[in-house]
Amino acid sequence: MSGCETAVEYVYQYIDDEITVRRRARIKWHLRRCPSCVGAYEFEKQLKQRVAAAGKAQPSPEFLAQIREIVEQAQGEGSS
Ligand SMILES: [Zn+2]
């Protein structure tokens, strides 16, 4: 599925609302057609919500890097 790299790259900003309207539209469009990116998006969104609900600060960069790796691995599995 093309565009996954871009979608994954911006999905974090998409959730954080730190993205331009044009990019938002692109991500939204991609998420509609790409189940693996929807999975990454939902996972990240829930993670953020849990962190917010816990009233804690942002997760550590190391933790986020780990999550990102897991997501990228999951996406790679389908397209080898
Ligand atoms: Zn995708």
PDB file of the backbone (N, CA, C, O) and the ligand in Angstrom, with CONECT records:
HET     ZN  A 101       1
ATOM      1  N   MET A   1       0.867  -1.210   0.000  1.00  0.00           N
ATOM      2  CA  MET A   1       0.000   0.000   0.000  1.00  0.00           C
ATOM      3  C   MET A   1       0.895   1.250   0.000  1.00  0.00           C
ATOM      4  O   MET A   1       1.703   1.436   0.910  1.00  0.00           O
ATOM      5  N   SER A   2       0.753   2.076  -0.991  1.00  0.00           N
ATOM      6  CA  SER A   2       1.607   3.261  -1.087  1.00  0.00           C
ATOM      7  C   SER A   2       1.127   4.365  -0.142  1.00  0.00           C
ATOM      8  O   SER A   2      -0.056   4.462   0.182  1.00  0.00           O
ATOM      9  N   GLY A   3       2.062   5.175   0.279  1.00  0.00           N
ATOM     10  CA  GLY A   3       1.713   6.288   1.153  1.00  0.00           C
ATOM     11  C   GLY A   3       1.774   5.969   2.626  1.00  0.00           C
ATOM     12  O   GLY A   3       1.534   6.838   3.464  1.00  0.00           O
ATOM     13  N   CYS A   4       2.095   4.715   2.955  1.00  0.00           N
ATOM     14  CA  CYS A   4       2.118   4.318   4.363  1.00  0.00           C
ATOM     15  C   CYS A   4       3.208   5.070   5.135  1.00  0.00           C
ATOM     16  O   CYS A   4       2.999   5.478   6.277  1.00  0.00           O
ATOM     17  N   GLU A   5       4.357   5.245   4.511  1.00  0.00           N
ATOM     18  CA  GLU A   5       5.454   5.924   5.197  1.00  0.00           C
ATOM     19  C   GLU A   5       4.999   7.315   5.625  1.00  0.00           C
ATOM     20  O   GLU A   5       5.218   7.735   6.761  1.00  0.00           O
ATOM     21  N   THR A   6       4.370   8.008   4.706  1.00  0.00           N
ATOM     22  CA  THR A   6       3.884   9.357   4.998  1.00  0.00           C
ATOM     23  C   THR A   6       2.799   9.319   6.063  1.00  0.00           C
ATOM     24  O   THR A   6       2.790  10.137   6.983  1.00  0.00           O
ATOM     25  N   ALA A   7       1.907   8.385   5.937  1.00  0.00           N
ATOM     26  CA  ALA A   7       0.800   8.299   6.884  1.00  0.00           C
ATOM     27  C   ALA A   7       1.310   8.039   8.291  1.00  0.00           C
ATOM     28  O   ALA A   7       0.869   8.677   9.247  1.00  0.00           O
ATOM     29  N   VAL A   8       2.249   7.090   8.414  1.00  0.00           N
ATOM     30  CA  VAL A   8       2.795   6.770   9.729  1.00  0.00           C
ATOM     31  C   VAL A   8       3.542   7.970  10.290  1.00  0.00           C
ATOM     32  O   VAL A   8       3.479   8.259  11.485  1.00  0.00           O
ATOM     33  N   GLU A   9       4.243   8.655   9.412  1.00  0.00           N
ATOM     34  CA  GLU A   9       5.030   9.802   9.841  1.00  0.00           C
ATOM     35  C   GLU A   9       4.137  10.903  10.407  1.00  0.00           C
ATOM     36  O   GLU A   9       4.499  11.577  11.372  1.00  0.00           O
ATOM     37  N   TYR A  10       2.988  11.071   9.806  1.00  0.00           N
ATOM     38  CA  TYR A  10       2.125  12.181  10.207  1.00  0.00           C
ATOM     39  C   TYR A  10       0.998  11.797  11.147  1.00  0.00           C
ATOM     40  O   TYR A  10       0.288  12.658  11.667  1.00  0.00           O
ATOM     41  N   VAL A  11       0.834  10.476  11.366  1.00  0.00           N
ATOM     42  CA  VAL A  11      -0.290  10.048  12.185  1.00  0.00           C
ATOM     43  C   VAL A  11      -0.181  10.599  13.609  1.00  0.00           C
ATOM     44  O   VAL A  11      -1.191  10.874  14.256  1.00  0.00           O
ATOM     45  N   TYR A  12       1.049  10.755  14.085  1.00  0.00           N
ATOM     46  CA  TYR A  12       1.255  11.289  15.431  1.00  0.00           C
ATOM     47  C   TYR A  12       0.840  12.755  15.497  1.00  0.00           C
ATOM     48  O   TYR A  12       0.194  13.200  16.446  1.00  0.00           O
ATOM     49  N   GLN A  13       1.230  13.482  14.467  1.00  0.00           N
ATOM     50  CA  GLN A  13       0.854  14.894  14.402  1.00  0.00           C
ATOM     51  C   GLN A  13      -0.651  15.041  14.163  1.00  0.00           C
ATOM     52  O   GLN A  13      -1.293  15.981  14.631  1.00  0.00           O
ATOM     53  N   TYR A  14      -1.172  14.092  13.432  1.00  0.00           N
ATOM     54  CA  TYR A  14      -2.613  14.077  13.147  1.00  0.00           C
ATOM     55  C   TYR A  14      -3.396  13.987  14.454  1.00  0.00           C
ATOM     56  O   TYR A  14      -4.366  14.715  14.666  1.00  0.00           O
ATOM     57  N   ILE A  15      -2.958  13.083  15.318  1.00  0.00           N
ATOM     58  CA  ILE A  15      -3.617  12.902  16.611  1.00  0.00           C
ATOM     59  C   ILE A  15      -3.437  14.155  17.471  1.00  0.00           C
ATOM     60  O   ILE A  15      -4.349  14.565  18.188  1.00  0.00           O
ATOM     61  N   ASP A  16      -2.269  14.743  17.389  1.00  0.00           N
ATOM     62  CA  ASP A  16      -1.967  15.906  18.213  1.00  0.00           C
ATOM     63  C   ASP A  16      -2.521  17.213  17.648  1.00  0.00           C
ATOM     64  O   ASP A  16      -2.409  18.266  18.275  1.00  0.00           O
ATOM     65  N   ASP A  17      -3.111  17.136  16.475  1.00  0.00           N
ATOM     66  CA  ASP A  17      -3.641  18.341  15.836  1.00  0.00           C
ATOM     67  C   ASP A  17      -2.546  19.339  15.487  1.00  0.00           C
ATOM     68  O   ASP A  17      -2.764  20.551  15.496  1.00  0.00           O
ATOM     69  N   GLU A  18      -1.382  18.818  15.185  1.00  0.00           N
ATOM     70  CA  GLU A  18      -0.254  19.692  14.833  1.00  0.00           C
ATOM     71  C   GLU A  18       0.059  19.545  13.353  1.00  0.00           C
ATOM     72  O   GLU A  18       1.216  19.386  12.964  1.00  0.00           O
ATOM     73  N   ILE A  19      -0.958  19.598  12.553  1.00  0.00           N
ATOM     74  CA  ILE A  19      -0.783  19.278  11.141  1.00  0.00           C
ATOM     75  C   ILE A  19      -1.661  20.209  10.299  1.00  0.00           C
ATOM     76  O   ILE A  19      -2.715  20.663  10.745  1.00  0.00           O
ATOM     77  N   THR A  20      -1.210  20.476   9.093  1.00  0.00           N
ATOM     78  CA  THR A  20      -1.985  21.367   8.234  1.00  0.00           C
ATOM     79  C   THR A  20      -3.245  20.667   7.736  1.00  0.00           C
ATOM     80  O   THR A  20      -3.319  19.438   7.706  1.00  0.00           O
ATOM     81  N   VAL A  21      -4.214  21.455   7.354  1.00  0.00           N
ATOM     82  CA  VAL A  21      -5.495  20.918   6.886  1.00  0.00           C
ATOM     83  C   VAL A  21      -5.286  20.004   5.682  1.00  0.00           C
ATOM     84  O   VAL A  21      -5.934  18.966   5.553  1.00  0.00           O
ATOM     85  N   ARG A  22      -4.373  20.410   4.807  1.00  0.00           N
ATOM     86  CA  ARG A  22      -4.139  19.624   3.601  1.00  0.00           C
ATOM     87  C   ARG A  22      -3.571  18.245   3.950  1.00  0.00           C
ATOM     88  O   ARG A  22      -3.965  17.230   3.377  1.00  0.00           O
ATOM     89  N   ARG A  23      -2.643  18.236   4.896  1.00  0.00           N
ATOM     90  CA  ARG A  23      -2.066  16.951   5.301  1.00  0.00           C
ATOM     91  C   ARG A  23      -3.088  16.097   6.025  1.00  0.00           C
ATOM     92  O   ARG A  23      -3.147  14.882   5.839  1.00  0.00           O
ATOM     93  N   ARG A  24      -3.884  16.743   6.846  1.00  0.00           N
ATOM     94  CA  ARG A  24      -4.957  16.037   7.554  1.00  0.00           C
ATOM     95  C   ARG A  24      -5.825  15.281   6.577  1.00  0.00           C
ATOM     96  O   ARG A  24      -6.146  14.109   6.778  1.00  0.00           O
ATOM     97  N   ALA A  25      -6.202  15.972   5.512  1.00  0.00           N
ATOM     98  CA  ALA A  25      -7.083  15.367   4.510  1.00  0.00           C
ATOM     99  C   ALA A  25      -6.407  14.156   3.873  1.00  0.00           C
ATOM    100  O   ALA A  25      -7.045  13.136   3.609  1.00  0.00           O
ATOM    101  N   ARG A  26      -5.111  14.290   3.634  1.00  0.00           N
ATOM    102  CA  ARG A  26      -4.373  13.187   3.015  1.00  0.00           C
ATOM    103  C   ARG A  26      -4.311  11.969   3.929  1.00  0.00           C
ATOM    104  O   ARG A  26      -4.516  10.836   3.494  1.00  0.00           O
ATOM    105  N   ILE A  27      -4.026  12.225   5.195  1.00  0.00           N
ATOM    106  CA  ILE A  27      -3.948  11.132   6.171  1.00  0.00           C
ATOM    107  C   ILE A  27      -5.315  10.467   6.312  1.00  0.00           C
ATOM    108  O   ILE A  27      -5.430   9.242   6.331  1.00  0.00           O
ATOM    109  N   LYS A  28      -6.323  11.286   6.408  1.00  0.00           N
ATOM    110  CA  LYS A  28      -7.681  10.780   6.562  1.00  0.00           C
ATOM    111  C   LYS A  28      -8.038   9.871   5.384  1.00  0.00           C
ATOM    112  O   LYS A  28      -8.611   8.794   5.550  1.00  0.00           O
ATOM    113  N   TRP A  29      -7.682  10.341   4.204  1.00  0.00           N
ATOM    114  CA  TRP A  29      -7.949   9.584   2.990  1.00  0.00           C
ATOM    115  C   TRP A  29      -7.198   8.259   3.013  1.00  0.00           C
ATOM    116  O   TRP A  29      -7.741   7.215   2.651  1.00  0.00           O
ATOM    117  N   HIS A  30      -5.965   8.318   3.436  1.00  0.00           N
ATOM    118  CA  HIS A  30      -5.152   7.105   3.479  1.00  0.00           C
ATOM    119  C   HIS A  30      -5.697   6.125   4.519  1.00  0.00           C
ATOM    120  O   HIS A  30      -5.767   4.923   4.264  1.00  0.00           O
ATOM    121  N   LEU A  31      -6.075   6.630   5.675  1.00  0.00           N
ATOM    122  CA  LEU A  31      -6.587   5.770   6.746  1.00  0.00           C
ATOM    123  C   LEU A  31      -7.842   5.031   6.293  1.00  0.00           C
ATOM    124  O   LEU A  31      -8.110   3.917   6.742  1.00  0.00           O
ATOM    125  N   ARG A  32      -8.592   5.644   5.421  1.00  0.00           N
ATOM    126  CA  ARG A  32      -9.816   5.026   4.935  1.00  0.00           C
ATOM    127  C   ARG A  32      -9.533   3.795   4.078  1.00  0.00           C
ATOM    128  O   ARG A  32     -10.343   2.871   4.003  1.00  0.00           O
ATOM    129  N   ARG A  33      -8.376   3.801   3.438  1.00  0.00           N
ATOM    130  CA  ARG A  33      -8.085   2.721   2.511  1.00  0.00           C
ATOM    131  C   ARG A  33      -7.061   1.736   3.053  1.00  0.00           C
ATOM    132  O   ARG A  33      -6.830   0.698   2.433  1.00  0.00           O
ATOM    133  N   CYS A  34      -6.453   2.023   4.167  1.00  0.00           N
ATOM    134  CA  CYS A  34      -5.327   1.211   4.615  1.00  0.00           C
ATOM    135  C   CYS A  34      -5.523   0.718   6.052  1.00  0.00           C
ATOM    136  O   CYS A  34      -5.267   1.454   7.005  1.00  0.00           O
ATOM    137  N   PRO A  35      -5.978  -0.529   6.203  1.00  0.00           N
ATOM    138  CA  PRO A  35      -6.253  -1.087   7.537  1.00  0.00           C
ATOM    139  C   PRO A  35      -5.041  -1.075   8.454  1.00  0.00           C
ATOM    140  O   PRO A  35      -5.188  -0.862   9.657  1.00  0.00           O
ATOM    141  N   SER A  36      -3.854  -1.297   7.920  1.00  0.00           N
ATOM    142  CA  SER A  36      -2.676  -1.360   8.799  1.00  0.00           C
ATOM    143  C   SER A  36      -2.387   0.001   9.407  1.00  0.00           C
ATOM    144  O   SER A  36      -1.972   0.085  10.563  1.00  0.00           O
ATOM    145  N   CYS A  37      -2.599   1.064   8.651  1.00  0.00           N
ATOM    146  CA  CYS A  37      -2.385   2.400   9.189  1.00  0.00           C
ATOM    147  C   CYS A  37      -3.504   2.789  10.147  1.00  0.00           C
ATOM    148  O   CYS A  37      -3.272   3.525  11.106  1.00  0.00           O
ATOM    149  N   VAL A  38      -4.697   2.309   9.898  1.00  0.00           N
ATOM    150  CA  VAL A  38      -5.789   2.553  10.840  1.00  0.00           C
ATOM    151  C   VAL A  38      -5.454   1.913  12.173  1.00  0.00           C
ATOM    152  O   VAL A  38      -5.710   2.488  13.231  1.00  0.00           O
ATOM    153  N   GLY A  39      -4.875   0.709  12.119  1.00  0.00           N
ATOM    154  CA  GLY A  39      -4.459   0.028  13.330  1.00  0.00           C
ATOM    155  C   GLY A  39      -3.445   0.850  14.104  1.00  0.00           C
ATOM    156  O   GLY A  39      -3.541   0.991  15.323  1.00  0.00           O
ATOM    157  N   ALA A  40      -2.478   1.386  13.388  1.00  0.00           N
ATOM    158  CA  ALA A  40      -1.448   2.211  14.017  1.00  0.00           C
ATOM    159  C   ALA A  40      -2.070   3.465  14.611  1.00  0.00           C
ATOM    160  O   ALA A  40      -1.720   3.888  15.713  1.00  0.00           O
ATOM    161  N   TYR A  41      -2.982   4.041  13.876  1.00  0.00           N
ATOM    162  CA  TYR A  41      -3.644   5.265  14.318  1.00  0.00           C
ATOM    163  C   TYR A  41      -4.471   5.021  15.578  1.00  0.00           C
ATOM    164  O   TYR A  41      -4.378   5.772  16.549  1.00  0.00           O
ATOM    165  N   GLU A  42      -5.275   3.967  15.550  1.00  0.00           N
ATOM    166  CA  GLU A  42      -6.121   3.648  16.705  1.00  0.00           C
ATOM    167  C   GLU A  42      -5.274   3.338  17.935  1.00  0.00           C
ATOM    168  O   GLU A  42      -5.578   3.757  19.051  1.00  0.00           O
ATOM    169  N   PHE A  43      -4.204   2.591  17.691  1.00  0.00           N
ATOM    170  CA  PHE A  43      -3.313   2.217  18.788  1.00  0.00           C
ATOM    171  C   PHE A  43      -2.711   3.456  19.432  1.00  0.00           C
ATOM    172  O   PHE A  43      -2.707   3.600  20.655  1.00  0.00           O
ATOM    173  N   GLU A  44      -2.218   4.322  18.610  1.00  0.00           N
ATOM    174  CA  GLU A  44      -1.577   5.537  19.095  1.00  0.00           C
ATOM    175  C   GLU A  44      -2.586   6.444  19.802  1.00  0.00           C
ATOM    176  O   GLU A  44      -2.277   7.055  20.824  1.00  0.00           O
ATOM    177  N   LYS A  45      -3.779   6.521  19.252  1.00  0.00           N
ATOM    178  CA  LYS A  45      -4.820   7.361  19.825  1.00  0.00           C
ATOM    179  C   LYS A  45      -5.207   6.865  21.221  1.00  0.00           C
ATOM    180  O   LYS A  45      -5.342   7.646  22.163  1.00  0.00           O
ATOM    181  N   GLN A  46      -5.378   5.558  21.324  1.00  0.00           N
ATOM    182  CA  GLN A  46      -5.743   4.984  22.617  1.00  0.00           C
ATOM    183  C   GLN A  46      -4.636   5.167  23.633  1.00  0.00           C
ATOM    184  O   GLN A  46      -4.879   5.424  24.812  1.00  0.00           O
ATOM    185  N   LEU A  47      -3.432   5.031  23.152  1.00  0.00           N
ATOM    186  CA  LEU A  47      -2.271   5.220  24.025  1.00  0.00           C
ATOM    187  C   LEU A  47      -2.279   6.638  24.592  1.00  0.00           C
ATOM    188  O   LEU A  47      -2.090   6.844  25.790  1.00  0.00           O
ATOM    189  N   LYS A  48      -2.498   7.591  23.723  1.00  0.00           N
ATOM    190  CA  LYS A  48      -2.534   8.998  24.129  1.00  0.00           C
ATOM    191  C   LYS A  48      -3.647   9.238  25.141  1.00  0.00           C
ATOM    192  O   LYS A  48      -3.466   9.944  26.133  1.00  0.00           O
ATOM    193  N   GLN A  49      -4.797   8.639  24.873  1.00  0.00           N
ATOM    194  CA  GLN A  49      -5.940   8.829  25.762  1.00  0.00           C
ATOM    195  C   GLN A  49      -5.643   8.259  27.141  1.00  0.00           C
ATOM    196  O   GLN A  49      -5.990   8.850  28.164  1.00  0.00           O
ATOM    197  N   ARG A  50      -4.998   7.105  27.148  1.00  0.00           N
ATOM    198  CA  ARG A  50      -4.655   6.487  28.430  1.00  0.00           C
ATOM    199  C   ARG A  50      -3.675   7.349  29.204  1.00  0.00           C
ATOM    200  O   ARG A  50      -3.797   7.529  30.416  1.00  0.00           O
ATOM    201  N   VAL A  51      -2.720   7.866  28.492  1.00  0.00           N
ATOM    202  CA  VAL A  51      -1.722   8.722  29.137  1.00  0.00           C
ATOM    203  C   VAL A  51      -2.409   9.963  29.697  1.00  0.00           C
ATOM    204  O   VAL A  51      -2.131  10.385  30.820  1.00  0.00           O
ATOM    205  N   ALA A  52      -3.300  10.538  28.911  1.00  0.00           N
ATOM    206  CA  ALA A  52      -4.016  11.732  29.346  1.00  0.00           C
ATOM    207  C   ALA A  52      -4.897  11.411  30.549  1.00  0.00           C
ATOM    208  O   ALA A  52      -4.971  12.187  31.502  1.00  0.00           O
ATOM    209  N   ALA A  53      -5.566  10.257  30.495  1.00  0.00           N
ATOM    210  CA  ALA A  53      -6.452   9.857  31.582  1.00  0.00           C
ATOM    211  C   ALA A  53      -5.677   9.634  32.871  1.00  0.00           C
ATOM    212  O   ALA A  53      -6.173   9.900  33.966  1.00  0.00           O
ATOM    213  N   ALA A  54      -4.478   9.152  32.726  1.00  0.00           N
ATOM    214  CA  ALA A  54      -3.644   8.905  33.901  1.00  0.00           C
ATOM    215  C   ALA A  54      -3.110  10.204  34.480  1.00  0.00           C
ATOM    216  O   ALA A  54      -2.570  10.228  35.586  1.00  0.00           O
ATOM    217  N   GLY A  55      -3.267  11.288  33.718  1.00  0.00           N
ATOM    218  CA  GLY A  55      -2.829  12.584  34.211  1.00  0.00           C
ATOM    219  C   GLY A  55      -1.327  12.716  34.291  1.00  0.00           C
ATOM    220  O   GLY A  55      -0.794  13.515  35.062  1.00  0.00           O
ATOM    221  N   LYS A  56      -0.656  11.924  33.486  1.00  0.00           N
ATOM    222  CA  LYS A  56       0.801  11.954  33.517  1.00  0.00           C
ATOM    223  C   LYS A  56       1.343  12.826  32.392  1.00  0.00           C
ATOM    224  O   LYS A  56       0.617  13.258  31.496  1.00  0.00           O
ATOM    225  N   ALA A  57       2.630  13.062  32.475  1.00  0.00           N
ATOM    226  CA  ALA A  57       3.295  13.824  31.422  1.00  0.00           C
ATOM    227  C   ALA A  57       3.447  12.948  30.181  1.00  0.00           C
ATOM    228  O   ALA A  57       3.069  11.777  30.183  1.00  0.00           O
ATOM    229  N   GLN A  58       3.995  13.521  29.141  1.00  0.00           N
ATOM    230  CA  GLN A  58       4.243  12.774  27.913  1.00  0.00           C
ATOM    231  C   GLN A  58       5.091  11.541  28.194  1.00  0.00           C
ATOM    232  O   GLN A  58       5.997  11.572  29.027  1.00  0.00           O
ATOM    233  N   PRO A  59       4.785  10.447  27.484  1.00  0.00           N
ATOM    234  CA  PRO A  59       5.658   9.281  27.638  1.00  0.00           C
ATOM    235  C   PRO A  59       7.065   9.596  27.156  1.00  0.00           C
ATOM    236  O   PRO A  59       7.274  10.502  26.349  1.00  0.00           O
ATOM    237  N   SER A  60       8.012   8.846  27.658  1.00  0.00           N
ATOM    238  CA  SER A  60       9.407   9.108  27.314  1.00  0.00           C
ATOM    239  C   SER A  60       9.655   8.831  25.835  1.00  0.00           C
ATOM    240  O   SER A  60       8.983   7.990  25.237  1.00  0.00           O
ATOM    241  N   PRO A  61      10.611   9.532  25.250  1.00  0.00           N
ATOM    242  CA  PRO A  61      10.945   9.316  23.831  1.00  0.00           C
ATOM    243  C   PRO A  61      11.334   7.870  23.552  1.00  0.00           C
ATOM    244  O   PRO A  61      11.047   7.341  22.479  1.00  0.00           O
ATOM    245  N   GLU A  62      11.982   7.239  24.513  1.00  0.00           N
ATOM    246  CA  GLU A  62      12.377   5.846  24.332  1.00  0.00           C
ATOM    247  C   GLU A  62      11.144   4.956  24.193  1.00  0.00           C
ATOM    248  O   GLU A  62      11.098   4.052  23.359  1.00  0.00           O
ATOM    249  N   PHE A  63      10.159   5.234  25.024  1.00  0.00           N
ATOM    250  CA  PHE A  63       8.930   4.453  24.988  1.00  0.00           C
ATOM    251  C   PHE A  63       8.214   4.643  23.656  1.00  0.00           C
ATOM    252  O   PHE A  63       7.749   3.677  23.051  1.00  0.00           O
ATOM    253  N   LEU A  64       8.130   5.863  23.213  1.00  0.00           N
ATOM    254  CA  LEU A  64       7.474   6.151  21.942  1.00  0.00           C
ATOM    255  C   LEU A  64       8.220   5.508  20.785  1.00  0.00           C
ATOM    256  O   LEU A  64       7.604   5.023  19.835  1.00  0.00           O
ATOM    257  N   ALA A  65       9.543   5.502  20.863  1.00  0.00           N
ATOM    258  CA  ALA A  65      10.345   4.876  19.808  1.00  0.00           C
ATOM    259  C   ALA A  65      10.062   3.383  19.747  1.00  0.00           C
ATOM    260  O   ALA A  65      10.012   2.789  18.670  1.00  0.00           O
ATOM    261  N   GLN A  66       9.878   2.791  20.911  1.00  0.00           N
ATOM    262  CA  GLN A  66       9.562   1.361  20.959  1.00  0.00           C
ATOM    263  C   GLN A  66       8.219   1.084  20.305  1.00  0.00           C
ATOM    264  O   GLN A  66       8.087   0.161  19.502  1.00  0.00           O
ATOM    265  N   ILE A  67       7.244   1.874  20.647  1.00  0.00           N
ATOM    266  CA  ILE A  67       5.904   1.719  20.073  1.00  0.00           C
ATOM    267  C   ILE A  67       5.973   1.838  18.552  1.00  0.00           C
ATOM    268  O   ILE A  67       5.373   1.055  17.816  1.00  0.00           O
ATOM    269  N   ARG A  68       6.715   2.828  18.118  1.00  0.00           N
ATOM    270  CA  ARG A  68       6.844   3.094  16.693  1.00  0.00           C
ATOM    271  C   ARG A  68       7.445   1.883  15.977  1.00  0.00           C
ATOM    272  O   ARG A  68       7.027   1.514  14.879  1.00  0.00           O
ATOM    273  N   GLU A  69       8.421   1.287  16.621  1.00  0.00           N
ATOM    274  CA  GLU A  69       9.082   0.125  16.046  1.00  0.00           C
ATOM    275  C   GLU A  69       8.094  -1.033  15.900  1.00  0.00           C
ATOM    276  O   GLU A  69       8.066  -1.722  14.879  1.00  0.00           O
ATOM    277  N   ILE A  70       7.298  -1.228  16.926  1.00  0.00           N
ATOM    278  CA  ILE A  70       6.310  -2.305  16.908  1.00  0.00           C
ATOM    279  C   ILE A  70       5.326  -2.084  15.768  1.00  0.00           C
ATOM    280  O   ILE A  70       4.992  -3.015  15.035  1.00  0.00           O
ATOM    281  N   VAL A  71       4.873  -0.862  15.625  1.00  0.00           N
ATOM    282  CA  VAL A  71       3.909  -0.533  14.578  1.00  0.00           C
ATOM    283  C   VAL A  71       4.519  -0.759  13.200  1.00  0.00           C
ATOM    284  O   VAL A  71       3.879  -1.317  12.309  1.00  0.00           O
ATOM    285  N   GLU A  72       5.762  -0.320  13.038  1.00  0.00           N
ATOM    286  CA  GLU A  72       6.418  -0.467  11.747  1.00  0.00           C
ATOM    287  C   GLU A  72       6.659  -1.931  11.408  1.00  0.00           C
ATOM    288  O   GLU A  72       6.557  -2.337  10.250  1.00  0.00           O
ATOM    289  N   GLN A  73       6.977  -2.712  12.420  1.00  0.00           N
ATOM    290  CA  GLN A  73       7.170  -4.140  12.198  1.00  0.00           C
ATOM    291  C   GLN A  73       5.868  -4.793  11.767  1.00  0.00           C
ATOM    292  O   GLN A  73       5.841  -5.622  10.857  1.00  0.00           O
ATOM    293  N   ALA A  74       4.804  -4.410  12.426  1.00  0.00           N
ATOM    294  CA  ALA A  74       3.487  -4.972  12.104  1.00  0.00           C
ATOM    295  C   ALA A  74       3.106  -4.648  10.663  1.00  0.00           C
ATOM    296  O   ALA A  74       2.505  -5.469   9.970  1.00  0.00           O
ATOM    297  N   GLN A  75       3.457  -3.463  10.228  1.00  0.00           N
ATOM    298  CA  GLN A  75       3.134  -3.060   8.858  1.00  0.00           C
ATOM    299  C   GLN A  75       4.002  -3.791   7.860  1.00  0.00           C
ATOM    300  O   GLN A  75       3.540  -4.132   6.771  1.00  0.00           O
ATOM    301  N   GLY A  76       5.265  -4.040   8.214  1.00  0.00           N
ATOM    302  CA  GLY A  76       6.171  -4.738   7.319  1.00  0.00           C
ATOM    303  C   GLY A  76       5.777  -6.170   7.066  1.00  0.00           C
ATOM    304  O   GLY A  76       6.081  -6.727   6.011  1.00  0.00           O
ATOM    305  N   GLU A  77       5.094  -6.780   8.039  1.00  0.00           N
ATOM    306  CA  GLU A  77       4.726  -8.176   7.914  1.00  0.00           C
ATOM    307  C   GLU A  77       3.846  -8.462   6.713  1.00  0.00           C
ATOM    308  O   GLU A  77       3.975  -9.507   6.075  1.00  0.00           O
ATOM    309  N   GLY A  78       2.963  -7.547   6.409  1.00  0.00           N
ATOM    310  CA  GLY A  78       2.021  -7.772   5.318  1.00  0.00           C
ATOM    311  C   GLY A  78       2.600  -7.536   3.935  1.00  0.00           C
ATOM    312  O   GLY A  78       2.012  -7.971   2.945  1.00  0.00           O
ATOM    313  N   SER A  79       3.745  -6.855   3.840  1.00  0.00           N
ATOM    314  CA  SER A  79       4.197  -6.404   2.526  1.00  0.00           C
ATOM    315  C   SER A  79       5.612  -6.848   2.190  1.00  0.00           C
ATOM    316  O   SER A  79       6.384  -6.091   1.603  1.00  0.00           O
ATOM    317  N   SER A  80       5.947  -8.066   2.560  1.00  0.00           N
ATOM    318  CA  SER A  80       7.292  -8.571   2.241  1.00  0.00           C
ATOM    319  C   SER A  80       7.223  -9.441   1.010  1.00  0.00           C
ATOM    320  O   SER A  80       8.244  -9.968   0.568  1.00  0.00           O
TER     321      SER A  80
HETATM  322 ZN    ZN A 101      -0.998   2.727   5.125  1.00  0.00          ZN2+
END
